[in-house]
Amino acid sequence: MKINKNEKLNRYEIETDGEFAYIEYQFYKDDIALMHTFVPESARGKGVASKQESDDLLSLSCKVC
């Protein structure tokens, strides 16, 4: 699974079976707040949400709230 950073929509996305799982984020000064997570029913139970959180987000140089 490849995570894409969609800066236009302020979210990290994974495309799976033509649908998107995503985590919406908002920056606040030196921090990032994770606002909303969505995983389509067809991708639930496959570790998609945890993959989103663990890869790109943990490599950010700012504090994850």
C-alpha distances in whole Angstrom, upper triangle without the diagonal:
4,7,10,13,15,19,21,20,19,16,12,10,7,8,8,11,13,13,12,11,12,15,18,20,23,25,28,30,28,26,23,23,20,22,20,16,16,13,15,17,15,12,14,14,11,10,8,11,11,8,9,13,12,10,12,15,16,17,19,22,24,24,22,24
4,6,10,13,16,18,17,17,14,10,8,6,8,10,13,13,13,11,11,12,14,16,18,21,22,26,28,26,24,21,21,19,21,19,16,16,15,16,19,17,14,16,17,14,13,10,12,13,9,9,12,12,9,10,13,15,15,16,20,22,23,20,23
4,7,9,12,15,14,13,10,6,6,5,8,11,14,14,13,10,10,9,10,13,14,17,19,22,24,22,20,17,18,15,17,16,14,14,13,15,18,17,14,16,17,15,13,10,11,11,8,7,10,10,8,7,10,12,12,14,17,18,19,17,20
4,6,9,12,11,11,8,6,5,6,9,12,15,14,13,10,11,9,11,12,13,16,17,21,23,22,20,17,18,16,17,16,14,15,15,16,20,19,17,19,20,18,16,13,13,15,12,9,12,13,11,9,11,14,14,14,17,18,20,18,20
4,6,9,9,8,6,5,6,9,12,15,18,17,15,12,12,10,10,10,10,13,14,18,19,18,17,14,15,13,15,15,14,15,16,18,22,21,19,20,22,20,18,15,14,16,13,10,12,14,11,8,10,13,13,12,15,16,17,16,18
4,6,6,6,5,6,7,10,12,16,18,16,15,11,12,10,10,9,10,12,14,18,20,19,18,15,15,14,15,14,14,14,16,18,21,21,19,21,23,22,20,17,16,18,16,13,15,17,15,12,13,16,16,15,18,18,19,18,19
4,5,5,6,8,10,14,16,19,22,20,18,15,15,12,12,10,10,10,11,15,17,17,16,13,14,14,14,15,16,17,19,21,24,25,23,24,26,25,23,20,18,20,19,15,16,18,16,13,13,17,16,14,16,16,18,17,19
4,6,8,10,12,15,16,20,22,19,18,15,16,13,13,11,11,12,13,17,19,19,19,16,16,16,15,16,17,17,19,21,24,25,24,25,28,27,25,21,20,22,21,18,19,21,20,17,17,20,20,18,20,20,21,20,21
4,6,9,10,14,15,18,20,18,16,13,13,10,10,8,9,10,13,16,19,19,18,15,14,13,12,12,13,14,16,18,21,22,21,22,25,24,23,19,18,20,19,16,17,20,19,16,16,19,20,18,20,19,21,19,19
4,7,10,14,16,19,22,20,17,14,13,10,9,6,6,7,9,13,15,16,14,11,11,10,10,11,12,13,16,18,22,23,21,22,24,23,21,18,16,18,17,14,14,17,16,14,13,16,17,14,17,16,17,15,16
4,6,10,13,16,19,17,14,11,10,6,5,4,6,8,11,15,17,17,15,11,11,9,9,9,9,11,13,15,19,20,18,18,21,20,18,14,13,15,14,10,11,14,14,11,11,14,15,14,17,16,17,14,15
4,7,10,13,17,16,13,10,8,5,5,7,8,11,13,17,19,18,16,12,12,10,11,11,10,11,12,14,18,18,16,17,19,17,15,12,10,12,11,7,9,11,10,8,9,12,13,12,16,16,16,14,16
4,6,10,13,12,10,6,6,4,7,9,11,15,17,20,23,22,20,16,16,13,14,12,10,10,10,12,15,15,13,14,17,15,14,10,10,12,10,7,11,13,12,10,11,15,16,16,19,19,20,17,19
4,6,10,10,8,6,5,6,9,12,15,18,20,24,26,25,23,19,19,16,17,14,12,10,9,11,14,13,10,12,14,12,11,8,9,11,9,7,11,13,11,11,13,16,17,18,21,22,22,20,21
4,7,6,6,5,6,9,12,15,17,21,23,27,29,28,26,23,22,19,19,17,14,12,10,10,13,11,10,13,15,13,13,10,12,14,12,11,15,16,15,15,17,20,20,21,25,25,26,23,25
4,5,5,6,7,11,14,17,20,24,26,30,32,31,29,25,24,21,21,18,15,12,10,9,11,8,7,11,13,11,12,9,12,14,13,12,16,17,16,17,19,22,22,24,28,28,28,25,27
4,6,8,10,14,17,20,23,27,29,33,36,35,32,29,28,24,24,21,18,15,12,10,11,8,8,12,14,13,15,12,15,18,16,16,20,21,20,21,23,25,26,27,31,32,32,29,30
4,7,10,13,17,19,22,25,28,32,34,34,31,28,27,24,23,20,17,14,12,10,12,10,11,14,17,15,17,14,16,19,18,17,21,22,21,21,23,26,26,27,31,31,32,29,30
4,7,10,14,16,19,22,25,29,32,31,29,25,24,20,20,16,14,11,9,7,10,9,9,12,15,14,15,12,14,17,16,15,18,20,20,20,21,24,25,25,29,29,29,26,27
4,6,10,12,15,19,22,25,28,28,25,21,20,17,16,13,11,8,7,7,11,10,9,12,15,14,14,10,11,14,13,12,15,17,17,16,17,20,21,22,25,25,25,22,23
4,7,10,13,17,20,23,26,26,23,19,17,14,14,11,8,5,4,6,10,10,8,9,12,11,11,7,7,11,10,9,12,14,14,14,15,18,19,20,23,23,23,20,20
4,6,10,13,16,19,22,22,19,15,14,11,11,8,6,5,7,9,13,14,11,12,15,14,12,9,8,11,10,7,10,13,13,12,12,15,17,17,20,20,20,16,17
4,6,10,13,16,19,19,15,12,10,7,7,6,4,6,9,12,15,17,14,14,16,16,14,11,8,10,11,7,8,12,12,11,10,13,15,15,18,17,16,13,13
4,7,10,13,17,17,14,10,9,6,5,5,6,9,12,15,18,20,17,17,20,19,17,14,12,14,14,11,11,15,15,13,11,15,16,15,18,16,16,13,13
4,7,10,13,13,10,7,6,5,5,7,9,12,15,18,21,23,21,20,22,22,19,17,14,15,16,12,11,14,15,12,10,13,15,12,15,13,13,10,10
4,7,10,11,9,6,5,7,7,10,13,15,19,22,25,27,24,24,26,26,23,20,17,19,19,15,14,17,18,15,12,15,16,13,15,12,12,11,10
4,6,7,6,4,6,9,10,13,16,19,22,25,28,30,27,27,29,28,25,23,20,20,20,17,16,18,18,15,12,15,15,12,12,10,10,10,10
4,6,5,6,7,11,12,15,18,21,25,28,31,33,30,30,31,31,28,26,22,23,23,20,18,20,21,18,15,17,17,14,13,10,10,10,10
4,6,8,10,14,15,19,22,25,28,31,34,36,33,33,34,33,30,28,25,25,25,22,20,22,22,19,16,17,17,14,13,9,10,12,12
4,7,10,14,16,19,21,25,27,31,34,35,32,32,32,32,28,27,24,23,23,20,18,19,19,17,14,14,14,11,9,6,7,9,10
4,7,10,13,16,18,21,24,27,30,32,29,28,29,29,25,23,20,20,20,18,15,17,17,15,12,12,13,10,9,6,5,6,7
4,7,9,12,14,18,20,24,27,28,25,25,26,25,22,20,17,17,18,14,12,14,15,13,9,11,12,9,10,7,7,5,6
4,6,9,12,15,18,22,24,26,24,23,24,24,21,19,16,16,17,14,12,15,16,14,11,13,15,12,14,11,9,7,5
4,6,8,12,14,18,21,23,20,19,20,20,18,16,12,13,14,11,9,13,14,13,10,12,15,13,15,13,11,8,7
4,7,10,14,17,20,22,20,19,21,21,19,17,13,15,17,13,12,16,17,16,13,16,18,16,19,16,15,12,10
4,7,10,13,16,18,17,15,18,18,16,14,11,13,15,12,12,16,17,16,14,17,19,18,21,19,17,14,13
4,7,10,13,15,13,12,14,15,13,10,7,10,12,9,10,13,15,15,13,16,19,18,21,20,18,15,14
4,7,9,12,10,10,12,13,12,10,8,12,13,11,12,15,17,17,16,19,21,21,24,23,22,18,18
4,6,8,6,6,9,10,10,7,7,11,11,10,13,15,16,17,17,19,22,22,26,25,24,20,21
4,5,6,6,10,11,12,10,10,14,14,14,16,19,19,20,20,23,25,25,29,28,28,24,24
4,5,5,9,10,12,11,12,15,16,16,18,21,22,23,23,25,28,28,32,31,30,27,27
4,6,9,9,12,11,13,16,16,16,19,21,21,23,23,26,28,29,32,32,32,28,28
4,6,6,8,7,9,12,12,13,15,17,18,19,20,22,24,25,29,29,28,25,25
4,6,7,7,8,11,12,13,15,17,18,20,20,22,24,26,29,29,27,24,24
4,6,8,9,10,12,14,15,16,18,20,20,22,24,26,29,29,28,24,24
4,6,8,9,9,12,14,14,15,18,19,20,22,24,28,28,27,24,25
4,6,5,6,9,10,11,12,15,15,16,19,21,24,24,23,20,21
4,6,5,6,9,10,11,13,14,15,17,19,23,23,22,19,20
4,5,5,6,9,11,12,12,13,16,17,21,20,19,16,17
4,5,5,6,9,11,11,11,14,16,19,19,18,15,16
4,5,5,6,9,10,11,13,15,18,19,18,15,17
4,6,6,7,7,10,11,13,16,17,16,13,15
4,6,7,6,7,10,11,14,14,13,10,12
4,7,6,6,8,11,14,14,14,11,14
4,6,6,7,10,13,14,15,13,16
4,6,5,7,11,12,13,11,15
4,5,6,9,9,10,8,11
4,5,8,9,9,8,11
4,6,9,10,10,14
4,5,8,8,12
4,7,9,12
4,6,9
4,6
4
